[in-house]
Each structure stands twice: as C-alpha cells, then as structure tokens.
C-alpha cells in the first residue's frame, strides 16, 4: 500500500512525533511505501506555551519526512490537499489531539477524498479537549465528519466521537513507548539527575497543565509528608507556575519537592523513571496518557485517578492503584500504594499486562478500519 502519515514528526519534539515515527517504521517493515508529511508551522509562536517546539539533532535517516503543512495558512491547506489528491495514497493516517488542527486537517481531507481512492483514517487522542473553548464543537464537527474511520484509545473518546459521526471506529489501547532505552541502576540515575541518593523518589512527569492535578498532589504530599522520600516533578510548565510554587512555599515543601523544570529530552527520560519507584498521575480529566506507557516500559508502578481511560490502562491492584481525583483521594492512594509489599506485588504483573500494548496491534487496527471503509 501507499501510506501517508500526516502529523507531527521531526524536527518537532514530543510523544506525538515519536508515535508518527514508530507507526511509519512498523508499516515500512511490512513492505508498505510510507511517507510522513509534517508541519512547516505547527503552532504560531504566540500560541505555543512552551519554550520551543523543536528538538536538536539530526533527522532520522530511515524515514521520508517532508515539511509541507502550515496550520494557519488556508492557501497551504488547499495546495497540500490538491497534491495528495494527485498522489492518490491508499490511506492517510492522521493524528488528532486538539480542535486547533481541525480547519487544516479537515480541509485537506475534504479535498483529497474527492479523488475516490484515498481513505482518511484517524488515530484519535481526544475529541473534547481538556481545556474548553467556544470553537471546539464547530471545529470538531468540521474535521471529524471529513474522516472515513477512527481508532480510539479509550471508551470515553469513543462516546464523545459518536456524538459527531457514525464512521467506523475500533478500539486499540495506547501502545507502549520503547524508544527511551532500558532501565539503569538507581544510583546511576540519581547521579545523572543530581539527586541525593539517600532519599527515595515519587515521580510526577510530563507537561504541566492545570488539568493534570499537580496542585492536588502537592497538597496531598503536604498532608502525608513521608520521611526519607521526596516528590520529583519533571516537566515543562504549560500553565502559570506561580500557584504551584505558592503551594510549595505555603505548605513548607521546599525540602520535600524537587522541581526539574523544562522539557525532558528523550535521552534523559530513562533516568527519571529509573530513579523513582512510583509514577503519580493525579489528573482531573483524562482520555488516556502516553506517560503511563513509558511507565510500562520501565516497570514502574502507577497511582492514577479514576478519570477517562486511565483505569482501563492501569487496572486497580494490577500494575497500579486507582484513586479519586481530589486531594483526599490522592492522599489515600499514596498511602495505599506505599503499604508494605504493594510495590513489589504490582511489579510482578507488568510482563503480562505489557502484551496489550504493541505498535503492531495498533497498526493492525488502523488497517482493519481502512478495510471497513472500502
């Protein structure tokens, strides 16, 4: 087949680009002709909350990546749509995670599909965004009704999707990230990160946005205040950081919380997951989380809140603990997961649970949806 993957890729950073690269390699290994078309402009600088959208280093030599898509230039959407219409790929795989992309993606899809050949299949992260805007519903409608089929990663997303379209949709859980290397010794990890090895560490990892509940975790941590343990927060702020530092100061957590601000490069991810003995995702809302799939790779037990698809990915008492999304719930979850013997018992279940999360299964499911559209 002739497959085009449309979405984030090198030189853009982050988990979405990693997913696009991994799927491309999986399809290439099966003999398909695969090209990735990524952005010349993904987010205008004024709308991007982080420090940079880009990574350093050379482009992956095994992938065909072209920067051809500008999310804020309608003329570009038409030109790229006409180009893909002429090229007639069998399948275009699109990643959808925010309504901001809807005008660009929806216009391209509507033009290309007039060739009567190409099918647009979407691997969808979110339908309704975590932070709502008045444009969300009309933008979602414009894009989602231009797509031939979907693969969703949580039942919450499936339910939201059905309000917009009756196109074929199949479930496949978020695959496990295996590109960050293998676990290193705790001593090596602590030395690399500049951490005091006499303490144990509980990890909060990833981009820091208000819906991710770091404030609840800090408040719970102040109530718990375990001896010989610190909370390690690693990630770039995509929200105002002042309120989080105010909690740290007001609750006297300066010596109990280690803040590593900034985007974590791929080469450093393994050190954070190797230095820690538990990952906490105290989200207020969620669909699924790529961070859980990093934890699966490093056999790191998880504490997650009972929102969205998180309990589907992290079943309670199997590889983690599920708690209510409030301060009391997070506190109870911390006390439970750190009860005697719980962490060791949870670790024994990872090998079996990992079998659910393969890239091969995800790519199979995208092809299955494609066949349903023929």
N, C-alpha and C positions, 0 to 999 in steps of 0.2 A: 504493500500500500504506500501511497504518497501521503505523508502526515505532516501537517504544520502545527507547531505548538506556539500559541500566541499568549505572551505574558512576560513577567519579569524574568530576566536572565542577565548574565554578565554583560556589562560591568555593575549591574545593580546588586545590592547586597541582600542578605536575609534569607529566611526559610523558604519564601515563595520562589526565589530564584533557584535554590537548591532543589526544590521539588520539580521545577521545569527541567533542570539538567538531568535529574535522575530518571524521569519518565522518558526523556529523549534517548538516554543510553539504553534503557530497557527495550524500547521499541527498535532501536538500531541493532541490538543484539539478536533480535528476531528476524532481521533482514529487511526491515522497512526503510524507506527513504524518508529521513526526518530532518526538518529544518525548524529552527526556533527564530521567530520574529519578535523582537523585543522593542523597547522604547528608545526614542531619541529624547523625549520628555515624558517622564512618568508622573511626577507631581511638580508643579511650579514651585520654585524655591520658597515663595511666600506661604504656601500651603503645607510645606513639609515641616513637621515638628522637630525632627532630629537635626543632627549636625551635618550629616552628609548622606546621600542616597547611594554612594558608590563604595566599592571595595578597591583595595590596591592589589597589584599582582597581575600576572599575565592571563590572557583569556584561555579557557580550556581548549586544548588543541584538537580534541576528538569530536567537538561539536560544531555544527554550522549555525552560527548566530549572526543575525543581521539586526542592526538598529534602524527600524523603519517606521515606528509608530509614535505619534505625538498626541497625547490625550486631550490637549486643549486646542487643537487646530482642525476644524471640520474639513478643510480642504485636504489635509493629510488623510483623514478617515476615508474620504471618497476615493482618493488616489490609491490607497492601500487596498480598499475593497475591490476596485477595478482590477488591480494587479492580481489579487488572489482569485478573482473570478476567471481571469485568463489562465492562470496557472492550474486551476482545477485540481487541487488536492482532494483526495478521497475524504479525509477527515481533518478538521481543525479542532484541536483541543485548546480550550480556553480555561484559565483560572479566574474565578470571580470571588472577590472578597469585600468589595465596597461599591456602593452606588455611584461613587465618583467616576468609576470606569464605564458606567452604563452608556452614556452617549457615544463614546468612542467605540466600544465593543459592539454595541447594538447596531450602529450604522454600518460598520464593516460587515457584520454577519448578514444584515438585510441585503446588502449589495451582492455579496459573494453567493448567497443561496439562489440567486436568480439564474445561475448557470445550470441548475438542475442536476448537478453532480455532487457538490461538496456538502457534507453534513457537519454541523457545528455541535460538538459535544463539550459540555461544561463540567469541570470538576469544581464544585461549588463549596466554598468555605462557609459563607454567611449569606442569608437573604436579608434579614433585618439587621442593620449594623448595631454595634454595642452603644454607639453614641448617635442619637437620632437627629435628623434634620428634616425640614419640610419637603425637601426634594426627594427623599428616599423612595416613597411609593411610586410616583410617576417615573422616576429613573429606573427602578426595578422592573416596572411593567414594560418599559420600552426595550430593555435588554432581554429579560427572561422569556418574553414571547417571540424573540428572534432566534431562539436556540432550539435545536432538534431533540436533544436529550441531555440528561444530567446524571452525574454520580455524586451523591451526597454522603457526608461522613457522620451525621447524627440524625436521629429521628426528629429533633426539634427543627432542624433545617428542612427536612422533608415536609413537615407540617406547614411551615411557612411557605415553602415552594408551591404547594398545592393551591394556595390562595391566588397564585398568579398564572399557572399554566398546568395543562394536563399532559404535557410531553412526557415520554418515557423517562423514568428515574429509578436508579438502582442504588443500593447501599454498599459502600465499601469503607471500612474504617481507615483513619489516617495511618499511612504506613510508618514504620519505624525509621528514624534517621540513623544511618550507619556511617555517614561521611565524616564524623567528628573523631574517628580513631577509637582506640581502646582505652579502658580504664588504666590509670597509672597509680602508683602507690600513694597513699595519703600523704606521706612525708614529702614526696616529690611535688605533689600538687600544692601543698601548703607553702613550700619554699618558693615555687614559681609565682604564687599569688601574694606573697608577702604576709602570710597568715601565721599567727602564733600557734604552733603545733600542740600546745598544752590544752587547747580548747577543742571541743567538738563543734561542728557547724551544721546548721539547718539552712537550706538554700531557698531563696526566692530568686527566680531567674527570668529574664526576658524584658521586653519593652515595658516601661512603667506607665500605665494609663489608669485613670481613676476606677474604671470598672473592674480592674484586676485585684482590688481589695487589699493593697499593701497597708493601707491605714488600719484596716481591721486586724491584720496580722501584727502590726506594731503594738496596737492596744492589747491584744491577747498576750503578746510577748511580755509586756509590762506587768500583766497580771500573773503570768507564770514565773518569769524571771529565774530560769533554771541555773544551777551552779555549773561551772565548767563548760558552758555551752554559749555560743553566740549565733545570732542570726546574720547570715551573709546575703546581702542584697546586691545582685549583679545585673545591670541593665541600664539602658538609656531612658531618660525621662521624656515621655511624650505628653506629659501633663506638668502643671506647675509643681515644682519640687518643694515649695515653701511649707505647705501644710504637712508634709511628711517629716521634714526636719523639725517643725514645731512640735510634733508629737514626740519625736526622739528627745528633744530638749525638755519639754514639759514633763515627760514621764521618766526622765533620768536614765535614758537608754544609751547615752553616749558611749559607754564602755561595753554595752551588750549587743550592739548592732554594728556590723562592718559594712560600709557603703562603698561599693565599687561602681561608680557612675560611668556610663559610656557604653557604646555598642560593643559586644563581646565578639571578637574575631573568631572565625571557625577554628583556628589553630589553638585557641585558648579554652574552648568550651569544655574539653575533657578534663581540664584541671579543676574547674568549678564543680563538676559532677563527681570527680574523684575525691575532692577534699571534704565533701558533705556526706551525711548519712541519711538524709531525707530531703525531698523536694516538697515545698508547700505552694499550692495554687489556690489562694483564698478568693476566687473570683466571685463577683456579684452576679454577673451574667456570663454566659459562655455558649458556644456551639460545640467546638472541640478545641484542642490546643496542641500545637506542634511540640511544645515543651515536654508534654507527657511522653512523646515518642522519643525524645532524647533520653529521658529517664529510663525508658525501657531498654535502650541500647546499653546503658551503664548500670543496669540492675539496681536502680535507686528507688526505694520505696517512696510513695507519694501520699500526701494529705491533700485532698481536693474537696471543694464544696459541691453540694447537691444541686448543681445548676446545669442546664443544657445537656450536652452529651458527655460531660466529664464522668458521671458514674458508669456510662457504657464502656468507656475506655479504661477506667480504673475501678473495677468492681470492688466493693467494700469487703475488706477482710481477705482479699486475694493477693494483690500487689500493693495495696494501699488502704487508706481509711477515708471514708466519705463523711463530711460533716455539714452542718447547717451554715448558710452564708451570713453569719453575723459574728460579733466578737466572742460571744459565749460559745457558739458552735466551734469556732476555730480553736479556742482555748481547750475545749473538751477533746477536740480532735488531736491536738498536740499531746495532751496528757494520755490519750489512748494509744497513739502510735508509739510513744516512748515508754509504754509499760514494759515490764520485764519480758524479754523474749519475743516481742511482737515484730521488731525489725528483722530479726533473723528468720522468723517463720515466713514473713512476706517475701523475702528474697528467694526462698526455695520455689516459689510459684512462677518466677519470671520466665524460665525456659519454656514452659508450656504455653503461657499467655502470649509470648512473642510470636507464636505461629499464626496468630490472627492478623499480623500487621506486615505484610510483604508488599513490595512495589510490584512484583509480578501479578499479585491478585488485583491491585488497583488498576493496572494496565489491562488486565483481562476484562475487568468490569467495564472500563471505557469502551473496549471493543464490543462487548456484549450489548451495550446501549446503542452503539453505532449500528449493529446488525438489526436491532429492533426498529430503527428508523428507515430501513431500506424498503 
